[in-house]
């Protein structure tokens, strides 16, 4: 393991901040079960000039899902639930309602992997509401039973399609509440947060978090502008408030087989199970774990999860085999993934691992003889309310084609940036494996694999970006 060079770590974060401006940023690095480095930049609140420090509380968005998954796995460890049993066996506050009579009941594992077919938005009107209907004014957030009055709908056969959903993890949080008979927030404090020493974290606006809560901002034409303050209604999917220090303690426990210096929350074998892919449509892409996303950085196995909320971004990135991890939290976001935390976390992890920045390979020959097989249209699949955000950006399908002598993938929307597309760079000896460079929006270099059926025809395009796959559409003749 390379020695810790704090100047190089600070320089790496500075380079990210030069590209991705943010009001404030907190970064923490963990190695060997200990917080070994932290960095604070900017302000938690512009009006007061309060600087970001180790006590600054950020909203961490979907990083919450990993803690919800830990709570679910605690019930599984104790034999209280079965991951492959229908969610309906345990959920009492509301129902999961099939959109068609032939749909099988989704299981707990389906919810943990975003493959239950649950919608990203409850109904079409949510598309017109702030933050897609996931937020409410402080003190006015409905309970899940009220929010899902009439049931939470799922639209496709469970296990057949990955579609990211906050609602699925809200159902898991409610499942914990229904099984244990205590509010989800109370359970999480007693069984996850407090045992790990995370005393400045909560999923509700309690005294643990209010005093040091950062203000969220977005960048507009005249600079930083505070965002509307909304509570997260989908609590199990994104309501956590936390500090970089607390999340570093959490990271230490995840790297330590479920325990840190304060206590234990899971057995090592349970965490190992969570980090494995449970939905992997193609072996050449990382797939989806139980609440976590597997990946690689410089050939080192990683797991993690990022988080987005209006005015905030977060990233938790771990290299479990190397015992190192990074947390990065920021308070500037326009409710999209572009911002400092994800590239900052990867830059610091690369320094800790002693690996260089990801690069597109330039030593692999192009294979235009195979491009004819790959060119065509690829659908986002059934269920427009399952994944409305990529559809709003790309359209209902993407297209692979040759443009100016290069193989590219592009969206169908008549927007110049979307229609220009992304170049598919060959990666190794496999003619159906490529990489795309997404550094302009934060995720970095991502694998793209084309799968073929028994007859040799291309059937789908799979990406290493979360669990997104695109089935091939019939050619238009």
N, C-alpha and C positions, 0 to 999 in steps of 0.2 A: 504494500500500500504506500503511495507517495506520501512524503512528509507534508504537513499542513503549512502552506504558505499563505498567510493572511493577506499579504499585499496582492498576490495573484487573485485571490478570491474577491477582494474588493475591486480590483481592476475588472474582473469578469462581470461583476454586477454593474459597474460604471458603464461598461460598453453596452450592456442591455438598456440601461437608463438613457443613454444617448440616443438610442433608437426608439424606445418606448417610454415617453415621458409619463410621469405619474405624480400626483400630489404627495403621496407617501408610500413607502415600501419597507417591509420588515422581512429579513431573510435569516433563517437559522439552519445550521448544519449539525448533524448528529453522526458520531462515529464511536463504535465500541460501547454503545449504550449511554453516551454522554453528549451533552451539548458542547461542541468544541469551537464553534464560531457563530457569531451573529452580526448582523449589519442593519442599521436603521438609516433611512433616508427620508428627507422631506418632512411634511407636516400631516398630523392627524386631522387638523382643522385649520383652514386657511384664515378665517376671521379672527381667531384667537392667537394664531401662530403657534399652537401647541405642537411640539415636535413628536414624531413617531419615536417610541421607545419600547422597551421590553414589556411594558404594561398596556400598550395600545391594543384595543380590542377591534378586530375586523369581523366582517361578515364573510364567511368562507364558502357560502353556496353549497355546491354539490359534493364538496369534501365531506359534508354531513352524511352522505350515503354510506361511506365506509364505516362510520360509527353505528349507523342503523344496522348495517350488515353484521357488525360485531355483536350487537345486542341480539339479533336473530340467531346467530351461531351459538351464543350462550344458551339459548333455549334448546337448540339442537344438541349441544353437548350433554345437557341434563336429561335428554330423552323426552322432552316435553313436546317437541314438534318433529315432524319428518319432512325433510327438504323436498321429497317427491310426493308428498300428500297434497291434495287440493287446498288452496288458500281458504276456501269456504269452510274447511274443517275447523279453522281457528278464528277467522275474522267474523266479528259479531256486529260492529257498529254500522256497517253498510255492506252492500253486496257488490261483487264483480258480475256484471251483467253481459251475457254474450250478445254480440251484434247479429249472430245467425244461429239457427237452431242446431247446426252441425258442429259447432265449436266445442272442443273439450274443455273441462275446467282447468284453468292455469294452476300450476303448483308454486310452492314457495321458491323453489330453484328458478322457475321462470321469472318471477318478480326480481330476484337477485341479479339476474343476467339481462334484464330488459327484453326478454323474449316472451312475455306473457300476452303480447298483443294489446296492451293497455295504451290508450291514447296519450299523446303529449298534451293535448287540450281537451277539456271535457266536451265542449260543444263548439260549433263554428263561431258564435258570438264572442267566445274567449279570445279569438284572434284579434279582435278590435279593442280588447281591454288592456290596460297597462300591464306589462310583464306577463302577457298571455293569461291573465286571470289568476296568476299564482300569488299575488300580493294583496294586502288590505291595509288601510290606515292603522296606525298603532292603536292597540286596544280594541280593535274591531274585527280581528281575524275570527272567522267562524271555526267551530270544531270540525273535524273530518266528517262526522255524522251529518252535520248541517251542510257542509260544503258538497258532499256527495249524495245529497238527498235524491232518492230515485236510483242510486247505484252508480258505480264506476264502470264504464263500458269498455269491453275489449273487442277488437274488430277482426283479428286474423287468428288462424289456428296457432295456439301456444307452441312455442319451440321452433316455429318455421321462419320467423323474421325478427331481427334485432331492431328495436325502435326505442330511443332514449325517452324516458318518462319520469318526471318527478312524482306523478301520481302513484306509480307502482311502489315507490319507496315510502310514500306517505301511507299506503296500505300496509306495508311491512311495519312501520312504526305503530300503526293502529293495531296490527296483529299482536305486537309485543304488549301493548296496553290491554287488549282484550284477554290475552292469555294470563297475564300476571295480575290484572285487576288494579293496576295503579297507572296514573298518567304517564305517557311516554317520557315526558321531560323528567319526571321524578325517577323513573326507572333508569334513564340514561345517566343521571347524576349519581345515583347510588351504586350502579353496577359497572359503569365505564369511566366516567369523568373523575369522580372522587377517588376510586382505587388507583388511578394513574397520576394523581396529584394535579389534575387539570382544574384548579379552583377558580380560574378566571374564564371559564367556558360554560355555555348553557345554550339550550335551544329556545328559551324564552327570555324576555328582557327583564332579567332579575337583577338584584343588587350585585351579583357576581360580575356583570358585564357593563352596566349602565355608566358608571363613573368614568370609564376610560374608552368609551365607544367612539371610534373614528367617524367622521363625516364622509359620506361617499360623494364623488364628483364625476362629471364627465367633461371632456374637452370640447369646447365649442369655438366659434370663430373669435370670440373675445377672451378666450382663456378658460380657466376652470369654472364650472358652474355646479353648485350643489344639486344633487338629484332629489327627487321626491322620496321621502322616507316612508317605506312600506314594510310591514311585517310579512314574513313568508308564511303563506297559508299551508303550503305543502311541507309540513315540518320535518318529517322523516327524510325528505328529499333535498332539503337545502336551508334549514333554519339556524344552523349552528353559528354562534358568536364565539370567537376564540382569539388567542394571542399566538404569536410565533413561538413563544416560550412553551405554552401549553401544548401546542401541536408538535413541538420538538419532543416533549415527553411522550406523546402519543406515538410519534415515529420511533422513538427508542423502544417502546413496547412492541410495536409491529416487527422491528428488527430483532428483538430479543425473544421471539417465540411466544409473545403474548404478555410479557411482563417487563416492567422497568424497575427502577430502584424504589418505587412507591408501592407497587402491588402487581397482581396478575389479573387479566380479564379473559384470556383464552388459553387453551393448551396449544403447544407448538404444532401438533398435527392438524388442528382446526385451522390455524392460520395458513399452513401449507396448502390445505385444501382450498381456501379462499383465493390464494394467489394463482392457482392453476386455471387454465382456460376451461370453462364449462360450456361455452358456445364458441365454436371455432369453425366457421364455414369453409375454411381452406387452411391447411397446415402451414402455409407460407405467410400467413398474417397472424398476429398475436392472439386474437380472440378476446373473450370477455371472461373475467373471473367472477367470484361472488362478492360484488360490491367494489371490486378493484379491476384495473385495466393492466394486464401484463404488457411488457414491451422490452426493448433493448436500448442501451446507450453504449456505443463503442464496443459492442460485443458482450456487454455485461447485462445479465437479466435484471429487469426492473419491474416494479408494480407501482401503481399510484392512482391518483384521481385529481382532476382540477375542479375549480368551482367558479361560477359566474353569478353575480347578482347585480342589480342596478347600482352602479357606483363602486363595485368591488370585484376583485379577482383574487383567486387563490390557487396554489398548487402544492400537492404533496407527492414527492417523488422519491422512491426508495430503491436501493440496490441490495436486496436481501442476502445474496450470497457473499457480498463484500462488507455487510454490516454498516453501510453508510446511507444517509438519507438527507433530504433537504425539504424545508418548508419555505414558501414565499407567499407573502400576503400584500395586496395593494388596495388603495382606496380611490381608484380612477377606472371607470369602465362605462361604456355606452351599451351595456347589456349584450356584449358579444365577446368572443374569446381574445380579441386583439388587445395586448397589453403586456406589462412587464413580468408578472409572476411566473408564467410558464417558461419563457426563455431564460429568466434569471435562475429558476430552479435547475434547469438542465445545464446551464453554464457552470453553476457551482458544483453540481454532481460530477460533471466531466473533470473539473479541477481535482476533486477528491479522488476520482478513479484514475487520474493521470491519462485521460484519453482526449484526443483532439476533437474539435467541432465537427459535426456531421457534414459530410460533403457528398455531392453527387459524383458517382464514379465516371471518369472520362476515358477509361481504358477498355471499355466493353464495346465491341462493334455493334452498330445498328444492324437489324435484321429485317429489312423492308420486305423480304419474301414472305414473312409471316403476318405482315400488317393487314393484309386483306381479310384474314380470319378474325382479326380483332376489331376492325372498324365496324361501327354500327351504333345503334341506340341501346341504352341500358336504363331500365326503369328503377325508380325508387320503390316500386312494388305497391301492393294494395294498401288502402287505408290512408287517405290524405290527412286525416287529423292525427295519425300516429307520428308523423314527422313533418310538421308544417314549416319549421325553420329552414331546413335545406331546400324545401320546395319553393319557399318564398325567394330564396337566393338563386337557385339553379333552374327552377321549373320542375315539371313532373318526371323528367328524364335527363340523362346526360348523353353526350355523343362522343365517341372515339373516331377520329378522322386524321387524315394527313393534311397539315397546313404548313405551307412554305417549306416543304420538304422534311417536316418533323411530325412525329406521331404525338397527338395531343388529345386531352380529354377536356371537354368544355360543357357548360350548362346550356340550356335551351332558351333562357330568358334573353330578350333583345336588349341586353345591357352590355356596353363595350367590354368591361372588365371580365364579365362572365363569358361572353362569346369569344374572347381572345383565347381563353383556355390555359391549361397547364401542360407543359411538356412531359411526356412519359419517357424517362431515361432508362435504358436497359440496365439490368443489375445481375451480372453473373451469367452462367451458362444456360439458365432456364429461359427460353424465348418468350415465355408468358409471364415473366416477373419483371417489374419495373419499380422505379421510385419517382415520386413527385416532390417538388420543393414547395412546402407551405410556410416557409419562414416569414413571409409577408403577413400572415395572420397568426403566427405564434407556434403552431405545432411542430415545425421543423420538417425534416425529410421523412416521408411516409411511404411504406411499401404498397404496391398495387399488384395484385395477382389475378390473372384470368384463368378460370377453371373450364375444363372441357368435359363433355359427356362421353359415354362409351363409343360414340360414333366419331369422336374427334372434334366435334363442333363446339365452339365457345358457348358456354351457358350462362356465365355470370362474371362480373368484375367485383373483386373483394379488396377492401382497403384496410390498412393498419390504423386508420383514424377511427378510434373507438371500435364499433363493430359493424360499420356500414358496408353493406353489399348491394350490388345492383344487378338484378336478373337481366339477361339479354332479351331484347324485344325482337320479334320477327322483322326481317328486312322488308322495307317498303319497295315493291317492284312496280 
